Amino acid sequence: MLTTVLVSLLAATPGKAHAKTQASLDKISQLDAKGPSLHAMIEVNPDALSIADALDAKLAPANAPLYGEPIVVKDNLDTGDKMQTSAGSLALVGAPAKADSTVVAKLRAAGMVLVGKTNLSEWANLRSSHSTSGWSGRGGQTRNPYATARNPCGSSSGSGVAVAAGYVAMAIGTETDGSIVCPAAFNGVVGLKPTVGLVSRAGIVPISHRQDTAGPIAVDVAHAAKLLTVIAGPDAKDPATAEAGAHATDYSRFLDANALKGARIGVVRKLAGFDPAVDKVLDDAVAAMKAAGATVIDVELPHLGEYGDDELQGLLYDFKADLNAYLATRTGVPVKTMADVIAFNQRESAKEMSWFGQDLMEKAQAKGPLTEAAYVALAAKIQKLAGPEGIDAALAKDKLDALIAPTVGVPTLIDYIGGDFVSGSSPTPAAVAGYPDLSVPAGYVHGLPVGLSFFAGKWSEPKLISLGYAFEQKVHARKPATFPVDVIHVAP
């Protein structure tokens, strides 16, 4: 009887889920298509409030810390609802996906409210070598809330901006190389790229089965840990997750503010040195870690810079095979193969190719099958150089807990003519190895965010979360975005 009365009372008035969802929708209305016009969202869920009301009509289950919390997901995750799943491309607009991706299904099962889907670099930024991060034919240009004339990075641009602008505290991004941690760094939030195989990729528009993963972008490390707890685990629909059950856990257990005491950290200086101001942020971070009791030393990362070209060639092979396999699952859209996408872009060039083309997609289409000996050898070689002979070797040599480097430099100006220019980049070693990478706000240069990446070996998420959280609690670097057009318009 008491339970029935409580449920009736909850149903009679808007509850916490409704209030939080309405606040999220209000912030999107205020800032996304108008105001600073951030264009972080590609679509808002028309059922968000009804989902929140249904959650409020129930008693929240025990041990469900994210129950009723609003969340947004990148528009390359299938949602079996009224929203499109397009990877930002007009070529995938038509019937929505048949079912939720595994990640989205887990979010719903945890009681989270899917408020909408975020804009991204179209096709996760493997369409053109001259592309601009955050632009898609369907969603337009995502803008950085710390300076709206500047690059939000990609490809999970909208997810990073949505968190930075306060639409939500948590979002889902995806990464092949840098696409979670770079938007997190450029937008002054936390990004966690998990070990490949910890989170299912089933129902996600792919680039590479070897390097793709979904992961959290969040306002802080604690929220990222809670979100990873929800989405990690095995999935029969993704064979890469076969070992995930032995590693997935409650990652909130590793939020230790004292974790830097006694830790051994290696600084990869060859991933810095591109900007004196960014180096100053790195030096300040090192000093903070030492003050917290860590031993921090400069180290060499073996084979650094030896696999970048081969990585791209391998991704082109993967993109063709994996995208064709995904497209075969979609009905009611005008494309079934990568070749169809290329032809669609040519027909719709006024909408899809106003500023840059599709040379990478065309090169991918020209690749052979994944059984080609050249591909098999290349994929094995670069993973070994980046992982066992790279990150693992560096950690073992000096008995280190993790490596650090600036995630990237400061956000550069959006440039449709020249394309992206991102100064500095540390995500590639962990991306190629399939290892985790955590970017945490470390400071600012002329008011623009700088992130610090913590990376280590396979399944090292607990250690990275502990160290990243302790660093975050030590420096408290994050400042709210104020939406200026650019830093040159802001008085020093």
C-alpha positions as CSV (number, residue, x, y, z in Angstrom):
1,M,0.0,0.0,0.0
2,L,2.8,2.4,1.0
3,T,4.6,1.7,-2.3
4,T,1.5,2.4,-4.3
5,V,1.0,5.7,-2.5
6,L,4.6,6.8,-3.1
7,V,4.4,5.8,-6.8
8,S,1.1,7.8,-7.1
9,L,2.7,10.9,-5.5
10,L,5.8,10.6,-7.8
11,A,3.6,10.4,-10.8
12,A,1.5,13.4,-9.8
13,T,4.3,15.9,-9.8
14,P,7.5,16.3,-11.9
15,G,10.3,14.3,-10.3
16,K,14.1,14.6,-10.3
17,A,14.5,12.9,-13.7
18,H,11.9,15.3,-15.3
19,A,13.5,18.3,-13.7
20,K,17.0,17.4,-14.8
21,T,15.9,16.5,-18.3
22,Q,14.0,19.8,-18.6
23,A,17.0,21.7,-17.4
24,S,19.1,19.9,-20.1
25,L,16.6,20.7,-22.8
26,D,16.4,24.3,-21.7
27,K,20.2,24.7,-21.9
28,I,20.2,23.2,-25.4
29,S,17.5,25.5,-26.5
30,Q,19.4,28.5,-25.0
31,L,22.8,27.8,-26.5
32,D,22.7,25.3,-29.4
33,A,20.9,26.7,-32.4
34,K,20.7,30.2,-30.9
35,G,22.8,32.3,-28.5
36,P,26.4,31.3,-29.3
37,S,25.0,28.7,-31.7
38,L,27.3,25.8,-30.6
39,H,25.6,23.2,-32.9
40,A,26.7,20.5,-30.5
41,M,23.4,18.6,-31.0
42,I,22.3,17.0,-34.2
43,E,18.9,16.0,-32.9
44,V,16.9,16.2,-29.6
45,N,14.9,13.2,-28.4
46,P,11.2,14.0,-28.7
47,D,10.5,11.4,-26.1
48,A,13.0,12.6,-23.5
49,L,10.5,14.1,-21.0
50,S,8.1,11.1,-21.3
51,I,11.1,8.8,-20.6
52,A,12.0,10.9,-17.6
53,D,8.4,10.9,-16.3
54,A,8.3,7.1,-16.6
55,L,11.4,6.8,-14.5
56,D,10.0,9.2,-11.9
57,A,6.9,7.1,-11.7
58,K,9.1,4.2,-10.4
59,L,11.1,3.9,-7.3
60,A,14.8,4.1,-8.2
61,P,16.5,0.8,-7.7
62,A,19.3,0.4,-5.2
63,N,22.9,0.8,-6.6
64,A,21.8,2.8,-9.6
65,P,23.7,6.1,-9.2
66,L,22.9,7.4,-12.7
67,Y,19.2,6.7,-12.5
68,G,17.3,9.7,-14.0
69,E,20.4,11.4,-15.2
70,P,20.3,13.0,-18.7
71,I,22.8,11.9,-21.2
72,V,23.6,12.5,-24.9
73,V,25.3,10.2,-27.3
74,K,27.3,10.7,-30.5
75,D,25.3,10.3,-33.7
76,N,27.1,7.2,-34.7
77,L,25.4,5.0,-32.0
78,D,22.3,3.2,-33.1
79,T,19.2,4.2,-31.2
80,G,16.1,2.2,-31.9
81,D,13.7,5.1,-31.4
82,K,12.4,8.1,-33.4
83,M,15.9,9.6,-33.8
84,Q,18.1,9.1,-36.8
85,T,21.6,7.4,-36.7
86,S,23.5,9.1,-39.5
87,A,27.2,9.6,-38.5
88,G,26.5,13.2,-39.5
89,S,25.9,12.2,-43.2
90,L,22.8,12.9,-45.2
91,A,23.4,9.5,-46.8
92,L,22.2,7.7,-43.7
93,V,19.0,9.8,-43.2
94,G,15.9,7.8,-43.6
95,A,14.5,5.1,-41.3
96,P,16.0,5.1,-37.8
97,A,18.1,2.1,-36.8
98,K,16.1,-1.0,-35.9
99,A,17.4,-1.4,-32.4
100,D,19.6,0.3,-29.8
101,S,23.4,-0.2,-29.9
102,T,24.6,-2.2,-26.9
103,V,25.9,0.9,-25.3
104,V,22.6,2.7,-25.6
105,A,20.7,-0.3,-24.3
106,K,23.0,-0.3,-21.2
107,L,22.4,3.4,-20.6
108,R,18.6,2.9,-20.7
109,A,18.9,-0.2,-18.4
110,A,20.8,2.0,-15.9
111,G,17.8,4.4,-15.9
112,M,19.5,7.2,-17.8
113,V,17.5,9.6,-20.0
114,L,18.7,9.9,-23.6
115,V,18.2,13.6,-24.3
116,G,19.5,13.5,-27.8
117,K,22.3,12.8,-30.2
118,T,25.4,14.9,-30.7
119,N,27.0,16.4,-33.8
120,L,30.3,15.0,-35.0
121,S,33.0,15.2,-37.7
122,E,31.1,13.4,-40.5
123,W,31.9,9.7,-40.7
124,A,34.0,10.1,-37.6
125,N,36.5,12.2,-39.6
126,L,37.7,9.6,-42.1
127,R,36.2,11.1,-45.2
128,S,38.7,13.8,-46.3
129,S,42.3,14.7,-45.5
130,H,41.2,18.3,-45.6
131,S,38.2,18.1,-43.3
132,T,37.3,20.4,-40.5
133,S,36.6,18.8,-37.1
134,G,33.0,19.2,-35.9
135,W,31.5,19.7,-39.3
136,S,28.9,17.4,-40.7
137,G,26.5,17.7,-43.7
138,R,23.6,17.0,-41.4
139,G,24.6,19.0,-38.3
140,G,26.7,21.9,-39.6
141,Q,29.7,23.2,-37.6
142,T,30.1,22.5,-33.9
143,R,31.8,25.3,-32.1
144,N,34.1,25.5,-29.1
145,P,32.4,27.1,-26.1
146,Y,35.7,28.6,-24.9
147,A,36.0,30.5,-28.2
148,T,33.4,29.9,-30.8
149,A,35.6,30.7,-33.7
150,R,37.9,27.8,-32.7
151,N,38.0,24.1,-33.4
152,P,36.1,21.8,-31.0
153,C,38.3,18.9,-32.2
154,G,36.8,15.6,-33.3
155,S,35.3,13.4,-34.1
156,S,33.3,13.4,-30.9
157,S,33.0,17.2,-31.2
158,G,29.4,17.6,-30.1
159,S,29.8,15.3,-27.1
160,G,32.7,17.3,-25.8
161,V,30.9,20.6,-26.4
162,A,27.6,19.4,-24.8
163,V,29.4,18.6,-21.6
164,A,31.5,21.7,-21.6
165,A,28.5,23.9,-22.2
166,G,26.5,22.3,-19.4
167,Y,23.8,20.6,-21.5
168,V,24.7,17.4,-19.6
169,A,27.3,16.1,-17.1
170,M,28.0,13.1,-19.2
171,A,28.1,12.1,-22.9
172,I,29.2,9.1,-25.0
173,G,31.9,9.6,-27.6
174,T,33.8,7.2,-29.8
175,E,37.4,7.0,-30.7
176,T,39.6,5.4,-33.3
177,D,42.6,7.8,-32.7
178,G,42.0,10.8,-30.5
179,S,38.3,11.3,-31.1
180,I,37.4,11.1,-27.4
181,V,40.4,12.6,-25.7
182,C,41.0,15.5,-28.2
183,P,37.5,16.9,-27.9
184,A,37.7,16.5,-24.1
185,A,41.0,18.4,-24.1
186,F,39.9,21.2,-26.5
187,N,36.7,21.7,-24.5
188,G,38.1,21.6,-21.0
189,V,36.4,18.3,-19.8
190,V,37.4,14.7,-19.1
191,G,37.6,12.1,-21.8
192,L,38.3,8.4,-21.2
193,K,39.1,6.2,-24.2
194,P,38.9,2.6,-22.8
195,T,40.9,-0.5,-23.7
196,V,39.6,-1.8,-27.1
197,G,37.3,-4.7,-26.1
198,L,36.1,-3.3,-22.7
199,V,33.0,-1.7,-24.3
200,S,30.9,-3.2,-27.0
201,R,30.9,-1.7,-30.5
202,A,27.8,-3.5,-31.6
203,G,25.4,-1.0,-33.3
204,I,28.0,1.7,-33.8
205,V,28.9,3.1,-37.2
206,P,32.5,1.9,-37.5
207,I,35.9,2.8,-38.8
208,S,38.1,0.1,-37.4
209,H,37.4,-3.1,-35.5
210,R,41.0,-2.9,-34.3
211,Q,41.0,0.6,-32.8
212,D,37.3,1.7,-32.4
213,T,35.8,2.0,-28.9
214,A,33.0,4.0,-27.3
215,G,33.8,5.8,-24.0
216,P,32.8,8.6,-21.6
217,I,33.2,12.3,-21.9
218,A,32.3,13.9,-18.6
219,V,32.5,17.0,-16.4
220,D,34.9,15.3,-14.1
221,V,36.7,12.0,-13.5
222,A,34.1,10.8,-11.0
223,H,31.3,11.0,-13.6
224,A,33.5,9.4,-16.2
225,A,34.1,6.4,-13.8
226,K,30.4,6.0,-13.1
227,L,29.6,6.1,-16.8
228,L,32.3,3.6,-17.7
229,T,30.9,1.3,-15.0
230,V,27.5,1.3,-16.9
231,I,28.8,0.6,-20.4
232,A,31.7,-1.8,-19.8
233,G,31.3,-5.5,-20.1
234,P,31.1,-8.5,-22.5
235,D,28.7,-8.6,-25.4
236,A,28.1,-11.7,-27.6
237,K,27.5,-9.3,-30.6
238,D,31.1,-8.0,-30.3
239,P,33.8,-10.8,-30.1
240,A,36.4,-8.3,-29.1
241,T,34.7,-8.1,-25.7
242,A,35.3,-11.7,-24.8
243,E,37.7,-10.8,-22.0
244,A,35.7,-7.8,-20.7
245,G,33.9,-9.7,-18.0
246,A,37.2,-10.3,-16.2
247,H,37.9,-6.6,-16.1
248,A,34.7,-4.6,-16.0
249,T,33.9,-3.4,-12.5
250,D,32.6,-0.5,-10.5
251,Y,35.2,2.0,-11.5
252,S,34.1,4.5,-8.8
253,R,36.0,2.3,-6.3
254,F,39.2,3.7,-7.8
255,L,38.5,7.4,-7.1
256,D,41.4,7.9,-4.7
257,A,42.5,11.5,-4.0
258,N,45.8,10.1,-2.6
259,A,46.6,7.9,-5.5
260,L,49.6,10.0,-6.6
261,K,51.5,9.4,-3.4
262,G,54.1,6.7,-4.2
263,A,53.1,6.6,-7.9
264,R,55.7,6.5,-10.6
265,I,54.9,8.6,-13.7
266,G,56.8,8.9,-16.9
267,V,56.7,12.1,-18.9
268,V,57.0,11.6,-22.7
269,R,58.7,14.8,-23.6
270,K,58.8,14.0,-27.3
271,L,55.0,14.3,-27.3
272,A,55.5,17.9,-26.0
273,G,57.9,20.7,-27.1
274,F,55.6,22.1,-29.8
275,D,54.4,25.1,-27.8
276,P,56.2,26.8,-24.8
277,A,52.9,27.8,-23.2
278,V,51.7,24.2,-23.3
279,D,55.0,23.0,-22.0
280,K,54.5,25.4,-19.0
281,V,51.1,23.7,-18.3
282,L,52.9,20.3,-18.5
283,D,55.7,21.5,-16.1
284,D,53.1,22.8,-13.6
285,A,51.3,19.5,-13.8
286,V,54.5,17.6,-13.1
287,A,55.2,19.9,-10.1
288,A,51.7,19.3,-8.7
289,M,52.2,15.5,-9.0
290,K,55.5,15.7,-7.2
291,A,54.0,17.8,-4.5
292,A,51.4,15.1,-4.1
293,G,54.1,12.5,-3.5
294,A,54.6,11.0,-7.0
295,T,58.0,10.3,-8.6
296,V,57.9,11.8,-12.1
297,I,60.7,11.2,-14.6
298,D,61.3,11.9,-18.3
299,V,61.2,8.8,-20.4
300,E,61.6,7.6,-24.0
301,L,58.6,5.9,-25.7
302,P,60.1,3.4,-28.1
303,H,59.1,3.5,-31.8
304,L,57.3,6.8,-31.4
305,G,56.6,8.2,-34.8
306,E,57.3,4.9,-36.6
307,Y,53.8,3.8,-37.4
308,G,51.7,6.8,-38.3
309,D,51.6,6.2,-42.0
310,D,51.0,2.5,-41.6
311,E,48.2,3.2,-39.1
312,L,46.3,5.2,-41.8
313,Q,46.7,2.5,-44.4
314,G,45.4,-0.1,-42.0
315,L,42.4,2.1,-41.1
316,L,41.5,2.5,-44.7
317,Y,41.4,-1.3,-45.1
318,D,39.3,-1.5,-42.0
319,F,36.9,1.3,-42.9
320,K,35.8,-0.3,-46.2
321,A,35.2,-3.7,-44.7
322,D,33.7,-2.6,-41.4
323,L,31.5,0.1,-42.8
324,N,30.1,-2.3,-45.5
325,A,29.3,-4.8,-42.8
326,Y,27.5,-2.1,-40.7
327,L,25.5,-0.7,-43.7
328,A,24.2,-4.2,-44.4
329,T,22.3,-4.0,-41.1
330,R,20.5,-0.8,-42.0
331,T,17.2,-0.6,-43.9
332,G,15.3,2.4,-45.2
333,V,18.4,4.4,-46.0
334,P,19.7,5.2,-49.5
335,V,23.1,3.5,-49.2
336,K,24.2,-0.1,-48.7
337,T,28.0,0.1,-49.3
338,M,30.9,2.6,-49.1
339,A,30.7,2.8,-52.9
340,D,27.1,4.0,-52.5
341,V,28.1,6.6,-50.0
342,I,30.8,8.0,-52.3
343,A,28.2,8.2,-55.2
344,F,25.7,9.8,-52.8
345,N,28.2,12.5,-51.9
346,Q,29.0,13.2,-55.5
347,R,25.3,13.6,-56.3
348,E,24.7,15.8,-53.2
349,S,28.0,17.6,-53.5
350,A,26.4,21.0,-52.9
351,K,25.3,19.9,-49.4
352,E,28.0,17.3,-48.6
353,M,31.2,18.6,-50.3
354,S,31.0,22.4,-50.2
355,W,34.4,22.8,-48.6
356,F,36.2,19.5,-48.7
357,G,36.0,16.2,-50.6
358,Q,36.2,12.5,-49.8
359,D,39.7,11.4,-50.8
360,L,40.1,9.2,-47.8
361,M,36.8,7.4,-48.5
362,E,37.9,6.9,-52.1
363,K,41.3,5.5,-51.0
364,A,39.5,3.2,-48.6
365,Q,37.2,2.0,-51.4
366,A,40.2,1.1,-53.5
367,K,41.6,-1.2,-50.8
368,G,41.4,-5.0,-51.0
369,P,40.0,-7.4,-48.4
370,L,41.2,-7.9,-44.9
371,T,42.8,-11.2,-45.9
372,E,45.4,-9.5,-48.0
373,A,48.9,-10.4,-46.7
374,A,50.1,-6.8,-46.7
375,Y,47.2,-5.8,-44.4
376,V,47.6,-8.7,-42.0
377,A,51.4,-8.0,-41.6
378,L,50.9,-4.3,-41.3
379,A,48.1,-4.6,-38.6
380,A,50.2,-7.0,-36.5
381,K,53.4,-4.8,-36.8
382,I,51.9,-1.5,-35.8
383,Q,50.1,-3.0,-32.8
384,K,53.3,-4.6,-31.6
385,L,55.3,-1.4,-32.0
386,A,52.8,0.7,-30.2
387,G,51.9,-1.8,-27.5
388,P,54.3,-4.5,-26.3
389,E,57.4,-2.9,-27.7
390,G,56.2,0.7,-27.1
391,I,54.0,1.6,-24.1
392,D,54.5,-1.7,-22.3
393,A,58.3,-1.5,-22.7
394,A,58.5,2.0,-21.5
395,L,56.4,1.2,-18.4
396,A,58.5,-1.9,-17.6
397,K,61.9,-0.2,-18.1
398,D,61.3,2.3,-15.2
399,K,58.7,0.4,-13.3
400,L,56.1,3.1,-14.1
401,D,52.4,3.2,-13.3
402,A,51.5,5.4,-16.3
403,L,52.8,7.8,-18.9
404,I,51.8,11.4,-19.4
405,A,51.9,14.0,-22.1
406,P,49.8,17.0,-23.2
407,T,46.8,15.5,-25.0
408,V,47.0,18.1,-27.8
409,G,47.8,21.7,-28.0
410,V,45.4,24.7,-27.7
411,P,42.3,24.9,-30.0
412,T,43.1,26.4,-33.3
413,L,40.8,28.5,-35.5
414,I,38.2,26.8,-37.6
415,D,39.5,26.8,-41.2
416,Y,37.4,25.5,-44.1
417,I,40.0,26.2,-46.7
418,G,43.1,24.8,-45.0
419,G,41.4,22.2,-42.9
420,D,42.3,21.0,-39.5
421,F,45.5,22.0,-37.8
422,V,46.0,20.4,-34.4
423,S,49.4,21.3,-32.8
424,G,50.8,18.3,-30.9
425,S,49.1,15.0,-30.5
426,S,49.6,12.2,-27.9
427,P,46.7,9.9,-28.5
428,T,48.2,7.7,-31.3
429,P,50.4,5.3,-29.3
430,A,47.5,4.2,-27.0
431,A,45.0,4.2,-30.0
432,V,47.2,1.9,-32.2
433,A,48.0,-0.3,-29.2
434,G,44.3,-0.5,-28.2
435,Y,45.2,0.7,-24.7
436,P,43.3,3.2,-22.5
437,D,43.9,6.9,-22.5
438,L,42.4,9.5,-20.0
439,S,42.5,13.2,-20.7
440,V,42.0,15.5,-17.7
441,P,41.9,19.3,-17.7
442,A,45.4,20.6,-16.7
443,G,45.3,24.4,-17.4
444,Y,44.7,27.2,-19.8
445,V,46.7,29.1,-22.4
446,H,45.1,32.5,-23.2
447,G,41.8,31.2,-21.8
448,L,41.9,28.1,-24.0
449,P,41.9,24.6,-22.3
450,V,44.8,22.3,-22.3
451,G,44.4,18.6,-21.3
452,L,46.9,16.1,-19.8
453,S,46.7,12.5,-21.0
454,F,47.4,9.6,-18.7
455,F,48.0,6.3,-20.6
456,A,49.2,2.8,-19.7
457,G,48.8,-0.8,-20.7
458,K,45.8,-2.9,-21.6
459,W,43.0,-3.0,-18.9
460,S,44.7,-0.3,-16.9
461,E,41.6,1.8,-16.5
462,P,41.5,1.5,-12.6
463,K,45.1,2.9,-12.4
464,L,44.4,5.7,-14.8
465,I,41.2,6.7,-13.1
466,S,43.0,6.7,-9.7
467,L,45.8,8.9,-11.0
468,G,43.6,11.2,-13.0
469,Y,41.2,11.7,-10.2
470,A,44.1,12.5,-7.7
471,F,45.6,14.9,-10.2
472,E,42.2,16.6,-10.8
473,Q,41.6,17.0,-7.0
474,K,45.1,18.4,-6.6
475,V,44.9,21.1,-9.4
476,H,41.2,21.8,-9.8
477,A,42.0,23.2,-13.3
478,R,38.6,23.3,-14.9
479,K,36.9,26.7,-15.4
480,P,33.5,27.2,-16.9
481,A,33.2,28.2,-20.6
482,T,32.0,31.8,-21.3
483,F,31.3,31.5,-25.0
484,P,33.5,34.4,-26.4
485,V,33.8,34.6,-30.2
486,D,37.6,34.3,-29.8
487,V,40.3,35.0,-27.3
488,I,41.6,38.0,-29.3
489,H,38.3,39.7,-28.3
490,V,38.8,39.1,-24.6
491,A,41.0,41.6,-22.7
492,P,44.0,40.0,-21.0
